[in-house]
Amino acid sequence: MRVYLPCTLPALARVATAREFGPAPLTGYAVTPALTEWYASGDTEELEYVALTEAARASLRMLAADRADGVKVAARRVVVAADVPDEDVTAGVDLRERARVRLARAVPMGKLAAVHVDDPSAVEDVEAAIAALPAADKGDEDARFAVDGAEAHELMWYATQEIPDLID
């Protein structure tokens, strides 16, 4: 099963050092039965894009949490795509997050398929989204617009061999 794992650049560096994405349990996003049922008209590619988008939203929240903890982290969302055995994945039941899954095991580097990262041109909008998240969560429409501004940026695709270049 293809799973999209939210990440940050510092976390990606830890993955490269440890040679695995972990520790388990992990939260990821994938094409689940609930997502397929909800988005009945979508083909596999569209459904995978929805799961990738959900993982990018989770990455934005990881960036905000790092900032709140005083960690200096580049304002670039990161999503790692991995191919994992179906038996390692449990689909969520929360209807608000139809694509959310839990992974029972860490993911070895050899199972990583690609990395998706914001282009540096998105940094300004991602910064604004990080700052706006608390207000957006409280229903502020202007803040929600700022968060959506980050989501308007497509993540760039990188091969796993490019991870060292991304984390330098």
C-alpha positions as CSV (number, residue, x, y, z in Angstrom):
1,M,0.0,0.0,0.0
2,R,1.3,3.5,-0.8
3,V,1.3,5.6,2.3
4,Y,2.1,9.3,2.6
5,L,3.9,10.2,5.8
6,P,4.0,13.9,7.0
7,C,7.5,15.1,7.8
8,T,9.7,18.1,8.1
9,L,13.3,18.7,6.8
10,P,14.9,18.1,10.2
11,A,12.8,14.9,10.6
12,L,13.9,13.8,7.1
13,A,17.5,14.2,8.2
14,R,16.8,11.9,11.2
15,V,15.2,9.4,8.8
16,A,18.3,9.5,6.6
17,T,20.6,9.0,9.6
18,A,18.5,6.2,11.1
19,R,17.9,4.6,7.7
20,E,14.2,4.2,8.6
21,F,11.1,6.3,9.1
22,G,10.0,5.7,12.7
23,P,9.6,4.9,15.4
24,A,6.3,3.1,15.2
25,P,3.4,3.6,15.5
26,L,3.3,6.2,12.7
27,T,0.4,8.2,11.4
28,G,0.2,8.4,7.6
29,Y,-2.4,9.0,4.9
30,A,-3.5,6.6,2.2
31,V,-6.3,5.6,-0.1
32,T,-8.5,3.9,2.4
33,P,-12.0,2.3,1.9
34,A,-13.5,5.3,3.7
35,L,-11.8,7.7,1.3
36,T,-12.8,5.7,-1.7
37,E,-16.4,5.6,-0.6
38,W,-16.4,9.3,0.2
39,Y,-14.8,10.3,-3.1
40,A,-16.6,7.8,-5.3
41,S,-16.0,9.6,-8.6
42,G,-12.2,9.7,-8.2
43,D,-9.7,7.4,-9.8
44,T,-6.7,6.1,-8.0
45,E,-4.5,9.0,-8.9
46,E,-7.0,11.5,-7.6
47,L,-7.4,9.6,-4.4
48,E,-3.7,9.4,-3.9
49,Y,-3.5,13.2,-4.4
50,V,-6.1,13.6,-1.7
51,A,-4.1,11.5,0.7
52,L,-0.9,13.4,-0.2
53,T,-2.7,16.7,0.5
54,E,-3.9,15.4,3.9
55,A,-0.3,14.5,4.7
56,A,0.9,18.0,3.6
57,R,-1.6,19.5,6.0
58,A,-0.2,17.3,8.8
59,S,3.3,18.4,7.8
60,L,2.2,22.1,8.2
61,R,1.0,21.2,11.7
62,M,4.3,19.5,12.5
63,L,6.1,22.7,11.4
64,A,3.9,24.8,13.7
65,A,4.5,22.4,16.6
66,D,8.3,22.6,16.1
67,R,8.1,26.4,16.0
68,A,6.0,26.5,19.2
69,D,8.7,24.3,20.8
70,G,11.4,26.8,19.7
71,V,12.8,24.6,17.0
72,K,14.2,26.6,14.0
73,V,12.8,24.7,11.0
74,A,12.6,25.8,7.4
75,A,9.0,26.6,6.4
76,R,8.7,23.9,3.8
77,R,6.2,21.1,4.0
78,V,7.6,17.6,3.5
79,V,5.7,14.3,2.7
80,V,7.4,11.0,2.3
81,A,5.7,8.4,0.1
82,A,6.4,4.8,1.1
83,D,5.2,1.4,0.0
84,V,4.4,-0.8,3.0
85,P,2.8,-4.2,3.4
86,D,-1.0,-3.9,3.8
87,E,-0.8,-5.9,7.1
88,D,1.2,-3.1,8.7
89,V,-1.5,-0.5,8.0
90,T,-4.7,0.1,10.0
91,A,-7.2,2.5,8.5
92,G,-8.7,5.2,10.6
93,V,-12.4,5.4,11.4
94,D,-12.7,9.2,12.0
95,L,-14.9,10.4,9.2
96,R,-13.2,13.8,9.2
97,E,-9.9,12.2,8.3
98,R,-10.9,9.5,5.9
99,A,-7.4,9.0,4.6
100,R,-5.6,8.7,7.9
101,V,-3.9,5.4,8.7
102,R,-1.6,4.0,11.4
103,L,1.5,2.0,10.7
104,A,2.5,-0.7,13.1
105,R,6.2,-0.7,12.1
106,A,8.9,1.7,11.2
107,V,9.5,2.0,7.5
108,P,12.9,1.1,6.2
109,M,14.7,3.4,3.7
110,G,14.3,0.8,1.0
111,K,10.5,1.1,1.2
112,L,10.5,4.9,0.7
113,A,9.3,5.7,-2.9
114,A,9.7,9.4,-3.1
115,V,9.8,12.7,-1.2
116,H,7.5,15.6,-1.8
117,V,8.7,19.0,-0.6
118,D,7.6,22.6,-1.0
119,D,9.6,24.6,-3.5
120,P,11.5,27.5,-1.9
121,S,9.1,29.9,-3.6
122,A,6.3,28.6,-1.3
123,V,8.2,29.6,1.9
124,E,6.4,32.9,2.4
125,D,3.0,31.4,2.1
126,V,3.9,28.5,4.4
127,E,5.2,31.0,7.0
128,A,1.9,32.8,6.8
129,A,0.0,29.6,7.2
130,I,2.0,28.5,10.2
131,A,1.3,31.9,11.9
132,A,-2.4,31.7,10.9
133,L,-3.1,28.1,12.1
134,P,-4.2,28.9,15.7
135,A,-6.7,31.5,14.4
136,A,-7.8,29.2,11.5
137,D,-8.5,26.4,14.0
138,K,-10.8,28.8,15.9
139,G,-12.8,29.6,12.7
140,D,-11.2,32.8,11.6
141,E,-11.9,33.0,7.8
142,D,-9.0,35.3,7.0
143,A,-6.6,32.9,8.8
144,R,-8.2,30.0,6.9
145,F,-7.5,31.9,3.7
146,A,-3.8,32.1,4.8
147,V,-3.6,28.4,5.4
148,D,-5.2,27.7,2.1
149,G,-2.5,29.9,0.5
150,A,0.1,27.3,1.5
151,E,-2.1,24.5,0.2
152,A,-2.3,26.2,-3.2
153,H,1.4,25.3,-3.7
154,E,2.1,21.9,-5.3
155,L,4.8,19.9,-3.5
156,M,7.8,19.1,-5.7
157,W,8.7,15.4,-6.3
158,Y,12.1,14.1,-5.4
159,A,13.6,10.7,-5.8
160,T,14.9,9.1,-2.6
161,Q,18.4,9.4,-3.9
162,E,18.0,13.2,-3.6
163,I,17.3,13.1,0.1
164,P,21.0,14.1,1.0
165,D,20.6,17.2,-1.2
166,L,17.3,18.2,0.5
167,I,18.7,18.0,4.0
168,D,22.0,19.8,3.3
